[in-house]
Amino acid sequence: MKRAAWSALLLCTLSASAPAENLTLDEALASVAVAHPDRQVAESELELARADREQAASRQDFNLFLDGSLRSGRQPDADWKPDNIGRIVARKPLFDFGRSSQAVAAADQEIVARQAALFNVDNLRRIDIMARYFDVLLADMQYAADNEFMAVAYVSWDNAKDRFEVGQISQPELMKLEADYQDIRERRSASLQRVRSTRQKLAHAMNRPGKLPTDLDEPALKGNARPLPEYETLLPWVMEKNPRVRILQAQLAAADARLAAVRAERNPVLDAEVVGGGYSRESTTRDEVSVGLVFNIPLYQGGRVDARIAREMAQKTRSAAELDKLKFDLADTLLTTLQEIEWLRDSSRPAADKQIEYRDWALERSRAEYELELKTNLGTSMAETQQAQLRRKQVEYRLALALARLEALSGGSLPPVEGVRK
């Protein structure tokens, strides 16, 4: 009866926003590839990097333009005559001695950085969706336990009112039972609110606003038992595969290429040019068609090149410092994550299992005593059993999240464990 009432209340709470739908963890994680504001930002940055690459490569493109002038002129002992010029000019850069090639190389590295950033966003979204999914399951279990505790407290208070009427208990004792009931009722109301809020957060993480899932399947989480490499094996792997490391490494390479491109501004430029022209005044010094090489040799550029070099050097120094700091943070995070996994497996899981074992035994004893009408604590034992099961689920969900974070740190895959077949 209580379970049916809880299910009906949960459905009523959620039905105002969306129809019920079944959802598995795999289905929720599949939404990582769906458009989401975080992913759209990363995708737009990748498209910007690709556009910059096209712009850098276009410096070597063929140019065709119309060049002309309208004017008049006179020679000594002659009247004013039109001297109009119209030319079609085709120009193709031949050599710029590093300007274009280094600019393209820098743009290529920025694309690599943005691709790694997009991959990192997908990893973070995967972890976020997992966490929100587990939050929903835990909120449901907590609400069920709190609902059971509230029912027990209400019955105790309600029975105490009859005992107070006949003088079996004092008024302070009755007030204490009512206060306990109100405290548990408050806790149960907060649990009910979390049932709704956790579903909304899951819907937003999946980019399904307004479509709150009602029924979530319990995940198997078979990967929680996978063997893991030692810290000393994982550390170099993480330093090589981590997406954030790859982002900064690509940005450092891009900074080097931009520096080379800026320094190349001091080098000559050589273009091939074909010109076809028409003139209103004929002259033996003018060609209707001409072909030639055009070169430009910088002699003095002021402080412009030096200023740009100083700027790129500062950006490179900052990226290098960020990379060094990131490696320190990754080493600490990796150790903390491995220690958390070890603690959950070796300590938290056995403790939760023993708590469930004890609560199952206590529930059976309470059920027997209830049937013999010796005690009336069956409801409390049921609620405490649910609380023990909740603790066990918390351990497994936290372990799954820790393993997901470990994979994200490692670039999506872990190195093979020696002596373990795949």
N, C-alpha and C positions, 0 to 999 in steps of 0.2 A: 504494500500500500504506500509506504513512504517513498520507495523507489519510483513508483508510478507517478506520485505527486510531484517528486523532484523533476522528473522528465517532462511532465506537462508544464511546470513552471519555467523550465529552461526553454522549451519551445516557444512559450508565450513571450519570453523576454527577447528572443531573437527574431520572431516572425514579423515584428513590426518593420524590420529593415530589409529582409530578403527571404525568399523561400529556402527551405532546408535543402542541403546538398551534402552528399558524402564526399569525404576528402581523405586521400592517403598522403603520406609524407613524400612519396615519389612524385605525386601529382603536384604537390605544393612546390617542390624543388624544381619541377619542370618550368615553373613560371620565371625562373632566373633569366631565361632568354627572352621573356616578354618585355615589351617596352615599359620602362620605369624611369621616373625622373633622374635617378642616380645614373642609370645606364645611358639615358639619352644625353646627359651632360658629357659622359666619357666618350660616347660615339661622336658627338659634335666636335670635341677636341681632337679626335682622330681625323675627322674630315677636314678640320682646319689645318692640321699638320700635312695632310695630303695636298691640300690646296697650296700651301706654302712650297711644297716640293715642286708642284707644277709651275708655280711662279718662278722658282729658282732655275728650273730647266728651261723656261721660256727665254732666258737671257741669250741662249744660243739660237733662237729661232730666226728664220728668214724674215726680213722687214721689207715692206713695199709701201712707198708713200709718194705723194705728189708735192713737188716743191715749185714755187713760182713767185713772181713779183710783177707788179704793174708800176711802170715808171716812165719818165721822159728824160731826154738828154740832148745836149747840143755840142757840136764841135766848133772850134774857131772858124769864123767866117761862114757859119751855117745856121739854119733855123733849128728850133726845137723839134725833135722827132721822137716818136714812141720807141721805147727800148724794153719791151715786155719779154718776160722769160717764163716758160713753162717746162717743167722737167718731171719725168717719172724716174724715181730712184729705187733700185733694188740693192739691199745691203745684207750681207751675211757675215756675222762674226766668225772669224777663223780661229784666232788665239787670243785669250785674255789672261793666259799664264796663271791659272788657278782660281780666278774669281768665281766662275760659274761652277766648275767641278767641285770646289770646296763648299760652295753654297748648297749644291745638290746633296753632297755627303752629309752636311749638317741637317738638312731637311729629312734625309733618310733616317738618321738617328732619332730625330724627333718623332717620326712615325713609329719607330720601334718602341720608344718610350710611351707613346699614347696607346699602342697595342697592349703593352704590359699593364698600363693603367686600367684599360678596359677589362683585361683578364682579372686584375685585382678587384675591381668593382664587382664582377660576377662572383668571385670568391666570398667577398664580404656580404653580398646579398644572400648567397646560399646559407651562410652561417646565421644571418639575421632571420631568414625564413624558418630555419630549423628551430631557433630559439623561440620565435613567436608560436610555432606549432606546438612545441613542448609546453609553453606557457598556458596554452588553451587546455591541454590535457591535464596539467597540474591544477589549473583553476577549477576544472570540473570535479576533480577528485577532492580538492580542498572544500569545495562547496558541499559535496555529498557528506563529507565527514562533519563539517560544521552544522549542516542541517540535522544530522543525527544527534550531535551534542545538544543542539537547541531543543530537539524533541524530548530528549531525556531531561534536560533542565526544566522544561515546561511541565512535564508530568510530575517531577519532584515538587515543584512549586505549587502546582494545582492540588496535589495530594496533601501538601503541608497546610493548605488553607482549611481543609476539612479537619485536620488534626489540631489546628489552632482553635477552631470553633469549639472543640470538645476539651481544650485545655491540655493537650498532650505536648505541645511545644510552646515556647514563648514568642512574643512578638518580634524581638530581635532576631530569633532564629528564622522566622518567616520572612522578615525583611532581608536577611542574608541570602536566602534562597531566591527571592525575587531579584535582588541585585545581581546574583550569579546568572540568572536567566537573561536579564537585560544585557549583561556584558556579552554573553554568548550570542544573543540575538543580534547585537551590534556587529560582532565578528562575522556572523553568517550573512548579514546584509552587505558587508564589505566584500565577502567572497562572491556574492551574487553579482555585484558590480564588476568584479574582475572577470567573471564569466563573459560578460558583454565586452568589456574593454580589451581583453586579450584577443577576442575574435576580430575586433575592429583593427587592432594592430597587425594581426596576421593578414587580414584582407588588404591592408595598405601595403604591407611588405610584398604581397603577391601582385600589387597594382590592380586590385579588384575592389575599389572603394564602393561601399554600399552593398556588397555581396558577402555577407557574413556567413561563414560555414557553420553548420549546426553539428553534424556528426563527423568526428575525426577518428580514423582507424588507428589503433595502437600499432606503432612501428615495431618491426622485429629487432632492429639494431644488431644484426649479426656481426657487424664490423667492430663492435665493442670488445671482442675477444681477440682481435688480430695481434700478432706479435709486433714489437717495435724495435728498431735499432737502438743502440746505445747513443748517449749524448755525443760522444766523440765522433761517431759515424755520421750523425745527423747534422752536426754543426757546419762542416764544410759543404754539405749538400744544400743546406738552407742558404748559406752565403752565396752559392752559385745560382740557385733556382728561384729564390724569393722574388716576387714581382716588383716590390718596391726597390730592391737592390738593382734589378735590371732597369728600372726606370731611371735611377740616378746614374748608373753606368752609361746608359744611352745618352743622357743629358750631358755627361762629361765628354763623351765622344763628339757630341754635337758642338759643344763649346770649343773643342780643339779645332774642328772643321771651320767654325765661324771665325776663329782667330786667324787661321790660314787664309780664309777668304778676305778678311780685312787687310791683312798684310799684303795680299796680292794687289790691293788698290794702288800700290806704288809701282806696279809693273806696267809695261806697255800694253796697248790693245791694238790688234790687227784685224781689219775688216776687208772683205771683198765687196766691190761696188760696181754696179752696172747702171749707167745713166742714159736715158733717151730724152732729148730736149728739143724744144721748138722756140725760135727767137723771132721777134718782129723786126729786128735790125740784123742784117747779115754781117758776119765778121770772120776773118780768116782764123781768129783765135778761138772760135767756138766750134764745138763738135756736136753733131746731132746725136751721135752714139759714142759712148766712151766706156772703157772697162779699166779698172785699176785697183790698187790696194791702198787702203786708208789706214794710217797708223796714228796712234796718240801716245805720246810719251810724257807722263807726268813729271814736271820739273819741281813744282812747289805746290803743296796742298795745305799749308798752314798746319793747324793742330787737329784737323778733323780725324785723320787716321789714328793718330796717337790717342785721342779721346775714345774712339771706338775700341781700340785694343785694350785700353785700361778698363773699359766697361765689361768687355768679354772676359778679361782676366778675373775681374771681381766676381762675375757670375760663376766662373769655373771654380774659383776658390770656395764660394758658398756651396756649390754642389758637392765638391769633394769633402767639405766639412760635414754636410748633411749625410753623405754616404758613410763616413767614419762613425758618426753618431748613431746612424741606423744599425750598423753592424754591432755596436755595443748593445743597443736595445734588443736586437734580434737574439743575441746570445743569452741575454737575461730572460727574454720571453720564452725562448725554447726550453731553457732549464726549468722555468716555472711551470710550463705546460706539461713537460714530462713528469715532473714531481707531482703535479695535480693528478695526472693519469695513474701514476703509481699509488698515490694515496687513495684514490677512489677504488681502484681494483683490490688493493691489499688490505685496506682498513674500512673504508666506508661501506663497501659492498658486503663483506662478512658481518659487519655490525648490523646493517639493515636486515640481512637474512635472519640473524639470530633474533632480532626484534620481531620479525614476522612470525618466526617459529614460536616464540613465547606468546605472542598475542593470539595466534591460532589455538594454542593450548588453553590460554585464559578464556577465550571465547567458548570453547567446548565446555570448560568447567562452568562458566556462567550459564550456558544453555542448560546444562544438567541441573544446576541449582535452581534455575528458573522453573524448569519442569517439575521439580520437587517442591516448588514454592518456598524455598529457603531464602532466596535473595531476589532482588528485582534490578540487578545491575546489568542485565543482558544488553540493553541499548547502549550503555557506556562501553561495554566490551566490544560491541560491533563498531562503534565509532573509533575506538582506539585501534582496532584491527585495520580499519580503513586508513587511519593516520600512519600506521606502520607500513602499509602498502604504498602510501604516498611517498614516504621517505625512501623506499626502495626505488620507486620510479624516478625520484629526483636524482638519485645516484646515477642511474643509467642514462638519463637525459643529459646530465652534466658531463658524464663520460663521453657521450656521443659528440657533444659540442666541443669538448677539449680535443678530441681526435680530429674533428673538422677544422679547428683552428690550427692544429699541427700540420694537416695537409695544406692548408692555405699558406702557412709559413714556408712550406717546402715546395711551393709552386704547383700544387695540385697532385703531387705523387710523392710517395716515400721510397727511399732506397730499399733494395731487397735485404731481407734479414738472413744472415749466414745460417745455413743449415735448415732453412724453411723453404719448402717448395711453394711455388705460386699456385 
